[in-house]
Amino acid sequence: MAMADRVAVMGGGIFGLAVAYACARRGATVRLIERRHIGAGASGGLVGALAPHVPEGWNATKQFQLESLLMAKDWWSEVARIGAEDPGYARLGRVQPLADDAAVARARARAEGARQYWGDAARWEVREAAAVPGLPASSPTGLVIHDTLSARLHPRRACAALAVALRALGAEIIEGAEAAAPPAGAAYGAIVWATGWEGLEALPDGRGRSAGGGVKGQALVLGHDAGPVPQVYADGIFLVPHADGTLAVGSTSERDFDSPDGTDAQLDDVLARAIALCPALAGAPVRERWAGVRPRARSRVPLLGPLPGRPGEYVANGGFRIGFGMAPKVAEVMADLILEGRASGIPEEFRFAAPG
């Protein structure tokens, strides 16, 4: 496979920024083109929950995510060091209230899976709710899952930190080019398409269908300073305390939508459920309401690798709900592929299938 030392990245969301950063840090000449602005799509959201899959039914996707979550602290620390911008990362864990005896039994069985698959890197434990410091979340059984692998990241600050680090490394960033086209192939040896949900819709999968599409999510930010405590997840709701004294609440998951960035009554329901989960949030001011569309590949896993029939072109897309958690490892395996010709770090199920 031909290798490149000049890379053009199309898209300024988390995957595009992370891949561009990994290539630039290894010495490549990088140009990133974003037709709107950095973090314009789902990557400019609010929640920033870096949470693992459940430790059971283990597969390559879960292993890839585990490795990415474990490398995240050092990876984001280096981003902050190079650009002197704080991405808001902290590995503070997560609490999940347990609703009934069946949920407790499942959680204890999964604790065995965590010991097997996570090893000594992190813990998944069933604990008394009162024994875990943090947000006072309601638990009908008085028990919660406490995992020490989950982390939080401020999505907008993370995107901004990557952009600053890229410029510090000498990369060029072009924003606002509505009809942005990649540089001529002669100028750049590799082109990476990281163009979000619209890019997935426009990419044929070889079977007469698009490679994926978008799922809308709505979230909000409350003026509630919970301090450096674990995030909470229950009933499809994330409560994520951030270092700026706010608390992110999300999110919906909407396959059908009219407005990609409009909020509605569904977000009111999210807030009501969040307050039911954590009554201490009642009365906290709503600082922002947000909606955006997340890229979801038809395969339900990220699409990484060469584009068949298009020499020198690659795809890095489809992060959906786990894009920020996957980003460090996605960035490094894509840099391995583009700059060194090594594809061994990309799971087979992540690779874009050849037409046919």
C-alpha positions in Angstrom: 0.0 0.0 0.0 1.3 3.4 -1.0 2.2 5.7 1.9 1.7 9.4 2.2 3.4 12.3 4.0 0.9 15.0 2.8 -2.6 14.5 4.1 -5.8 16.4 3.4 -8.6 15.8 5.9 -12.2 16.7 4.9 -14.3 17.5 8.0 -13.6 19.3 11.3 -15.5 17.1 13.7 -13.9 14.8 16.3 -12.7 12.1 13.8 -11.4 14.6 11.3 -9.6 16.6 13.9 -8.1 13.6 15.7 -6.8 11.9 12.5 -5.3 15.2 11.3 -3.7 15.7 14.7 -2.2 12.2 14.8 -0.8 12.6 11.3 0.6 16.1 12.0 2.2 14.9 15.3 4.1 12.3 13.3 5.5 14.9 10.9 3.1 14.9 8.0 2.0 18.0 6.2 -1.7 18.3 7.0 -4.5 20.5 5.6 -7.9 20.2 7.3 -11.0 21.6 5.4 -14.3 22.2 7.2 -17.1 23.7 5.1 -18.7 25.3 8.2 -16.6 25.7 11.3 -14.7 23.4 13.7 -17.1 21.2 15.7 -20.1 22.4 13.6 -22.0 19.1 13.7 -22.6 16.6 16.5 -19.0 17.1 17.7 -20.0 20.6 18.9 -22.5 19.1 21.3 -22.7 19.3 25.1 -22.6 15.9 26.8 -19.1 14.4 26.5 -19.7 11.1 28.3 -16.9 8.6 27.5 -18.5 5.5 28.7 -17.6 1.8 27.9 -19.8 -0.9 26.5 -21.0 -3.4 29.0 -18.3 -6.1 29.8 -20.1 -9.1 28.3 -20.4 -10.5 24.8 -16.9 -9.4 24.1 -15.9 -8.6 20.6 -13.4 -6.5 18.5 -15.4 -3.3 18.8 -15.5 -3.5 22.6 -11.8 -4.3 22.8 -11.0 -1.3 20.5 -13.1 1.0 22.6 -11.5 -0.3 25.8 -8.0 0.4 24.4 -9.0 3.9 23.3 -10.5 4.7 26.7 -7.4 3.5 28.5 -5.1 5.6 26.2 -7.3 8.7 26.5 -5.7 10.4 29.5 -2.2 10.5 28.0 -3.5 11.3 24.6 -5.6 14.3 25.6 -2.9 15.4 28.0 -0.5 15.6 25.0 -3.1 17.6 23.0 -3.4 20.0 25.9 0.4 20.3 26.2 1.0 21.0 22.5 -1.8 23.6 22.2 -2.1 24.9 25.8 -5.9 24.4 25.6 -7.8 22.3 28.1 -10.1 19.7 26.5 -11.9 19.2 29.8 -10.9 15.5 30.2 -11.1 13.7 33.5 -11.5 10.0 34.3 -14.0 10.2 37.1 -16.1 7.1 36.6 -19.8 6.5 36.3 -22.7 5.6 38.5 -25.7 3.6 37.3 -28.7 3.2 39.7 -30.1 -0.3 39.8 -33.9 -0.5 39.5 -34.7 -4.0 40.8 -33.3 -7.4 41.8 -33.0 -8.5 38.2 -30.9 -5.5 37.4 -28.7 -6.2 40.4 -28.1 -9.8 39.3 -27.2 -8.7 35.8 -24.8 -6.1 37.1 -23.0 -8.6 39.4 -22.6 -11.0 36.4 -21.1 -8.2 34.4 -18.7 -7.5 37.2 -17.2 -10.9 36.4 -16.9 -9.9 32.8 -15.1 -6.7 33.8 -12.6 -8.7 35.8 -12.0 -10.9 32.8 -11.8 -8.3 30.0 -10.7 -5.1 31.8 -8.2 -6.8 34.1 -6.6 -4.4 36.6 -7.2 -1.4 34.3 -10.6 -0.5 35.8 -13.4 -1.8 38.0 -17.1 -2.5 37.6 -18.7 -3.0 41.0 -22.1 -3.2 42.6 -22.0 -0.8 45.6 -24.3 0.9 48.1 -25.4 4.1 46.5 -24.6 6.1 49.7 -21.0 4.8 49.5 -20.2 6.5 46.1 -19.7 10.2 46.4 -21.3 12.4 43.8 -24.7 13.4 42.5 -27.4 12.1 44.7 -29.2 9.9 42.1 -32.3 7.9 43.1 -31.8 4.2 43.2 -34.9 2.0 44.0 -32.7 -0.8 45.3 -30.2 1.5 47.1 -27.5 -0.1 44.9 -25.6 1.2 42.0 -23.0 0.1 39.4 -19.8 2.1 39.9 -17.3 1.8 37.1 -13.9 3.5 37.1 -13.3 3.4 33.4 -15.8 6.1 32.3 -14.5 9.6 31.8 -15.9 13.0 30.7 -14.7 15.4 28.1 -16.0 18.8 27.1 -16.9 18.3 23.4 -16.5 21.9 22.2 -13.3 22.5 24.3 -11.9 19.2 23.0 -12.5 20.2 19.4 -11.0 23.6 20.0 -8.0 22.1 21.8 -7.3 19.8 18.8 -7.6 22.7 16.4 -5.1 24.8 18.4 -2.7 21.8 18.7 -3.0 21.3 14.9 -2.0 24.9 14.2 0.9 24.6 16.7 2.1 21.6 14.8 2.1 23.6 11.5 -1.1 22.2 10.0 -3.4 24.4 7.9 -7.1 24.7 8.8 -9.6 26.1 6.3 -13.1 26.8 7.6 -16.2 28.1 5.9 -15.7 26.7 2.4 -19.3 25.7 1.5 -18.2 24.0 -1.7 -15.0 22.8 -0.3 -13.2 20.3 -2.5 -10.1 18.4 -1.5 -6.7 19.5 -2.9 -5.6 18.0 -6.2 -4.3 14.4 -5.8 -0.8 15.5 -6.9 -0.6 18.0 -4.0 -1.7 15.6 -1.3 -1.0 11.9 -1.2 -3.9 11.0 1.0 -7.4 12.4 1.4 -9.4 11.4 4.5 -13.2 11.8 4.4 -14.5 12.5 7.9 -17.7 14.4 6.8 -20.3 13.3 9.4 -23.7 12.1 8.7 -24.1 13.9 5.4 -20.9 12.2 4.2 -22.3 8.8 5.2 -25.5 9.5 3.3 -23.6 10.4 0.2 -21.3 7.4 0.4 -22.6 4.3 -1.5 -22.0 0.9 0.2 -21.9 -1.1 -3.0 -25.4 -2.6 -2.5 -27.4 0.3 -3.8 -27.7 1.9 -0.4 -26.0 4.7 1.5 -23.2 3.7 4.0 -25.2 5.3 6.8 -27.0 8.4 7.9 -27.9 10.5 10.9 -29.6 10.1 14.2 -30.6 13.4 15.9 -29.9 14.0 19.5 -31.0 16.8 21.8 -29.2 17.8 25.0 -29.0 20.7 27.5 -26.7 22.3 30.0 -27.7 23.3 33.5 -26.0 25.8 35.8 -25.2 23.2 38.5 -21.7 22.8 39.9 -21.5 19.2 41.1 -17.7 19.2 41.4 -15.3 16.5 40.1 -17.7 13.5 40.6 -18.8 10.5 38.5 -21.3 11.0 35.8 -24.7 9.3 36.2 -26.5 7.1 33.7 -30.0 5.7 34.0 -33.1 5.3 31.9 -31.3 6.5 28.8 -30.2 9.8 30.5 -26.6 10.9 31.0 -25.8 13.5 33.7 -22.2 14.7 33.1 -20.6 17.3 35.5 -18.1 19.5 33.7 -15.2 21.4 35.1 -16.7 24.8 34.2 -19.4 24.5 36.8 -22.1 23.2 34.5 -23.8 19.8 34.2 -24.7 18.4 30.8 -27.9 16.4 30.4 -28.7 14.2 27.4 -29.9 12.9 25.1 -32.6 11.9 22.7 -32.1 9.5 19.8 -34.3 10.4 16.8 -34.1 8.5 13.6 -36.8 10.7 12.0 -36.5 14.4 12.2 -37.5 17.6 10.3 -35.0 20.0 11.7 -31.4 18.8 12.4 -30.7 21.6 14.9 -34.1 22.5 16.4 -35.0 21.5 20.0 -38.6 20.7 21.0 -40.7 19.1 23.7 -38.7 15.9 23.6 -35.9 17.8 25.4 -38.4 19.0 28.0 -39.0 15.3 28.7 -35.3 14.7 29.0 -35.0 17.4 31.6 -38.0 16.0 33.6 -36.5 12.6 33.6 -33.2 14.0 34.7 -34.8 15.8 37.7 -36.7 12.6 38.6 -33.3 10.8 38.6 -31.5 13.5 40.6 -34.0 15.8 42.4 -31.1 18.1 43.4 -31.3 19.4 39.8 -34.7 20.9 40.3 -34.5 24.7 39.9 -31.1 24.7 38.2 -31.1 27.2 35.4 -31.0 25.9 31.8 -27.9 27.6 30.2 -28.3 26.1 26.8 -30.5 23.8 24.7 -28.8 22.0 21.8 -29.6 19.6 19.0 -27.4 18.0 16.4 -27.2 14.9 14.2 -24.8 12.1 14.9 -23.3 10.0 12.1 -24.4 6.4 12.4 -23.0 3.9 9.9 -25.3 1.2 8.6 -22.8 -1.4 10.1 -23.4 0.3 13.6 -19.6 0.6 14.1 -17.2 3.3 12.8 -16.1 3.0 9.2 -12.3 3.2 8.9 -9.9 2.5 6.1 -9.3 2.9 2.4 -12.2 3.7 0.0 -12.4 0.9 -2.6 -11.7 2.0 -6.1 -10.4 5.4 -5.0 -6.6 5.2 -4.5 -5.2 7.4 -1.8 -8.7 8.1 -0.3 -9.8 7.0 3.1 -12.9 7.2 5.3 -13.1 7.8 9.1 -16.7 8.3 10.0 -19.6 6.9 12.0 -18.6 7.6 15.6 -22.3 8.0 16.5 -22.5 8.0 20.4 -19.0 6.8 21.0 -17.0 9.0 18.7 -15.1 11.0 21.4 -14.3 7.8 23.3 -13.0 6.1 20.2 -11.1 9.1 18.8 -7.7 8.5 20.3 -7.3 5.0 18.9 -9.1 5.9 15.7 -6.6 8.7 15.1 -3.6 6.5 15.7 -4.7 3.5 13.6 -5.6 5.8 10.8 -2.2 7.5 11.0 -0.6 4.0 11.0 -2.5 3.2 7.8 -2.0 6.5 5.9 1.6 7.2 6.9 3.1 3.8 7.4 0.8 1.4 5.4 -0.1 -0.6 8.5 -3.8 -1.7 8.7 -3.5 -4.3 11.4 -4.9 -2.1 14.1 -8.3 -1.7 12.3 -10.8 -4.4 13.2 -12.2 -6.2 10.1 -15.8 -5.1 10.9 -14.7 -1.4 10.8 -13.4 -1.6 7.3 -15.4 -0.2 4.4 -16.7 -3.1 2.3 -15.7 -3.2 -1.4 -18.6 -2.7 -3.8 -20.2 -5.9 -5.0 
